[in-house]
Amino acid sequence: MPGPYDDCMDVTDFCVVEATTYGYRPSLGASGSFIAIFAACMGIQLFQGIRWRTWFYMSAMTLGCLGEVVGYAGRVIMHDNPWDEIGFQMQICCLIIAPSFFAAAIYLTLKHLVLTFGPEHSRLPPKWYTWIFIGCDLFSLILQGAGGGVAASASDQSTQDMGSNLMLAGIVWQVLTLIVFAALAADFVVRASRARSNLTLHASELLRSTKFRLFAFGLVTAYLTVTVRCIYRIAELAGGWGNEIMQNEVEFVVLEGVVIVIAVLCQTAFHPGYCFPQMQPQNRVSPKGIMGDKDISDSEMTHHNVSV
């Protein structure tokens, strides 16, 4: 920390906890609980990804969970010593970027929803959703990662502020991406709902299934919680280092920790491999129809005869 506390490396009578960036000792109970939850979800996601061969979804979710585990491990270190630079670097870098991977997993689903329920109702070709939103998410990830690295290794206030601004720009970009994604997804849902009578038998049956409805519920919940977390982070970073929001641990635990736990639990419990089989390679909709479904009629297959 710049200023009179430059040489502080441990808590002393002069280097008090209140003078640190966060102004508190991170809760050991909260951090330990989050580590346990995210580690468990990471293991389950690995199993589910291998079981249903949802490789990209698995990669995004496991990387996100790993980032959360490392980040909260950094906060465990900071509980013992709030001045610890390694712990600070671990948590600021990993916790700032990890939710971007969960957002990427959300983005991956829209292409397959569009292919399943009618590409003709979409404003964009299905394959564009993956390229556009994963590309935007990657750009956000780069900004946040670079900003976190600069802030964590900063030796003066101006450099630390530059890192904070980069992180802020990355999160603002992420929120804008989430808003555009929601707008396009909502537009597709409205247009497809108006033409529900034209859905294929396969799509109609899927829409009525409890598993798919749980998947849709989990997807919307994950989207909302990730968005809430990003908005909180914008407010936190906009106030500068050591501001009132940044030094409120309860708000951090709830709006950074709990909301992301809810997102990951939804994405794990209502996994697309089980609830939305069209994301499995053998069941994906192709330009020739629904692969693996031998009972689809020629007329139904024609409904999906579009370019992927």
Summary of the structure (lengths in Angstrom):
residues: 308
radius of gyration: 21.9
end to end distance: 51.6
largest distance: 79.1
contacts: 1049
relative contact order: 0.13
helix: 76%
strand: 1%
